[in-house]
Amino acid sequence: MSTVATLLRLARMRRTAGAGRLEALTWAGGLLWRNHRTTQRHRSVENRSEVERAARQRL
């Protein structure tokens, strides 16, 4: 599913909970942004652990 479709679905979910349009879009955008940043951090940690594992194997 595309990011835009996900954004719209999250905003619609928030709207059904009683939020206004702008508030719903802001909330959904923030949620997607935090998810993106978390994914980047996990990739960084995984990459670092792979590099350390390869270094240990060379020793």
N, C-alpha and C positions, 0 to 999 in steps of 0.2 A: 504494500500500500504506500502511496506517495506521502511525502511529508505534508503537503497541502491538504490532502484528503484527511489525514490524521488530525491536523490542526482544526479543520472544520468539524470533524466528528467530536473532538474534545470540546470545542466551543459550544456545539449544539447540546452536548451533555450538561455543560455548565449552565446553559440558558434554561434548560428544563428544571434546574435546581433554583432558578429565580434570579440569576445574574443578568445584568444588562449586556448589550452586544459588545461594547468596548471592554468591559470587565471580563467577559467570557473569553474574548480573543487574547487579551493580555495574560490571563491565567493559563490558557492553553499554550500560548507561545513560551511562557516561562517554564512550563512543565516540559515541553519539548527541548528547550535550551538546556535545562538541567540534565535531562536524559542524554543529550549529545555530549555534554561535558563529562559526565560519568563514564560514558562509553570510551571517550578519548583517554581518560585516566586509566581505565582497565587495560586498554591496548598498550599503553606506555608501561604499565607494571608487567604485563605478560611479556613484552619485548625485552624488558630489563632482565626478567628471570630467565628467558631463553639465552641471552648473552652470558649471564653468569653461569648457567648450566654448561654451555659450550666451553667457557673458560676453564671450568673445573675438569672437564673431560680431557682438555689438552694437557693438564698438569700431570 
